[in-house]
Amino acid sequence: MRKHLVITTFILILLLGIFLRFYLISDVPPGLYPDEAMNGNNALEALSSGHFKVFYPENNGREGLFINIQALSIKLFGHTPWALRVVSALFGTLTILGVYLLSRELFPGRDALALLSSFFIATSYWHINFSRISFRAISVPFFASFTLFFLIRGFRRKNIWDFVAAGIFAGLGLQTYIAFRFMPFVIVVPLLFALINWWKGHDNPSHTEKNTRSSITCAPCAIMLFALVVLVVVLPIGLYFLQHPADFFGRSGQVSIFSGASPIKEFIISNAATLGMFFVRGDCNFRHNFSCMPEMHPIAAFFLLLGILYAIRGIFKKNTDRRSLILLSVWFIFMMFPATLTREGLPHALRSIGLIPPVMILAGFGAWQSVQIFRNFFERQKTKWPQFSPRIKRIQRELLWVVIFVILFIPLATYDTYFLRWRNNVNTYFAFATDLWHLGQYLNTLSPDIKKYVVVNLPGTDVRGIPMSAQTIMYATDSFREKSRKEKNIVYVLPHEINAKIFLDKNGKVLVTFLNSQDRALTAQVQKKFPGLRVWVPGDFAILKNY
């Protein structure tokens, strides 16, 4: 492909990816899930105190990098859900660039392959969904892609700054999400290949390359530089984990297959479910997916299957693609482990998010290889039947346009599924605690003179004595910190504390509300104790008030 056509096509793909990740970001998804709100509350607290942590221990523990970036976003854009989610959208968009650049390094000279890979990730429902939710996991594909891109390019160009950049991305990646901890097993592959080349004496610069001050032709030296940069970048959180070893494992021990009665059986089941999620049945959690739909569009899944088969065949052949295919295969295998080593909620699209780059590149490889096979077939026919060459060429061109048209159906289907079907589904509404978000918005409009009691009668991980389910209300009202609660006049009450903590001041305005307003028994209990309170339903929630 001509250079200007490649650049133009990639820009169009990138613009499509930007549209699908930022369009209606202030409205879709609706509400704010408590896990997202927890990030926002930690970010607000960090902005208020000036203390930005490398690790936030609440909610089973989360690395601090993503939350601290979200704090900056809140400072720039304000205290809204989309200020949290726009960080994910940015990481998701930049990952499209990372996959494109990495594909070009893995398969040099095959611009169409890189474009196909970037197109598949740009239009992937799986990737778009998590690019619009403020979960830190979306940063894993970004840091993984750029780590490998700079590392592989560094060994090709013998440039010191490539290894420095790779070390920075790898070090930061280890401060994102637990799934990235499997990436060192992937990173070691190009390092081993570089050492083998160096040992065999094939690592010398070609005659077209010139040694400069930034050149590094010693593979062990380059690896040591890379490792040193990683160590320096990861040092702050590394020291934290040395002082708090329990936080390093977090919730992984609770959901591990090894905590089950038959780990081997659990591992087989989880692998089957994870592999099947691309083609048959995906994640059924409405926050992660739409109605158990496969994680790949059928067209992309078809090319992924071909890509896997072509890769297996290519690994056992001595060709220029062999090492790239080995890297993609190792990447695929090891990034399955965050999902396959667990036994909860399988298949799990979030835990397997690190699979997205290798899956999309393999799909691009499968599509590109298929085109090459047909192209070679037509070339043979032209040679065999030269008198029909113009007609064969016309058929070849027409088939190419059919393939392009079929592939372009993917973004249309993704738009329809995400922005129409998923967005307007009642399960999506409740999956993101939209009713709680509306309750929080309502409470935030009330005067501080009104005493507001919020009864937390929904379960959740304990966060400073209050279940996680209250985090949505806390973010909406900025009442995570004790000081803010007093200023807002909000009191969070557990169901068993109603008699001890709720007081009705005859001369003041009092409001009582519940996270689960469908709990009739609890509502009746409060009304029996305070007959002066009457029910009011201002929205998709209910409150009791005396004014």
Buried (B, 14 or more C-beta within 10 A) or exposed (E): EEEEEBEEBBEEBBEBBBEBBBBEBEEBBBBBBBBBBBBBBBBBBBBBEEEBBBBBBBBBBBBBBBBBBBBBBBEEBEBBBBBBBBBBBBBBBBBBBBBBBBBBBBBEEBBBBBBBBBBBBBBBBBBBBBBBBBBBBBBBBBBBBBBBBBBBBBBBBBBBEBBBBBBBBBBBBBBBBBBBBBBBBBBEBBBEBBBEBBEEEEBEEEEEBEEEEEEBEEBEEBBEBBBEBBEEBBEBBBEBBEEEEEBBBBBBEEBBBEEBEEBEEBBEBBBBBBBBBBBEBBBBBBBBBBEBBBBBBEBBBBBBBBBBEBBEEBBEEEEEBBBBBBBBBBBBBBBBBBBBBBBEBBBBBBBBBBBBBBBBBBBBBBBBBBBBEBEEEBEEBBEEEEEEBEEBBEEBEEBBEEBEEEBEEBBEBBBEBBBEEBBEBEBBBBBBBBBBBBBBEBBBEBEEEBBBBBBBBBEBBEBEEBBBBBBBBBBBBBBBBEEBBEEBBBBBBBBEBBEEEBEBEEEEBBBBBBBBBEBEEBBEBBBEEBEEBEEEEEEBBBBBBBE
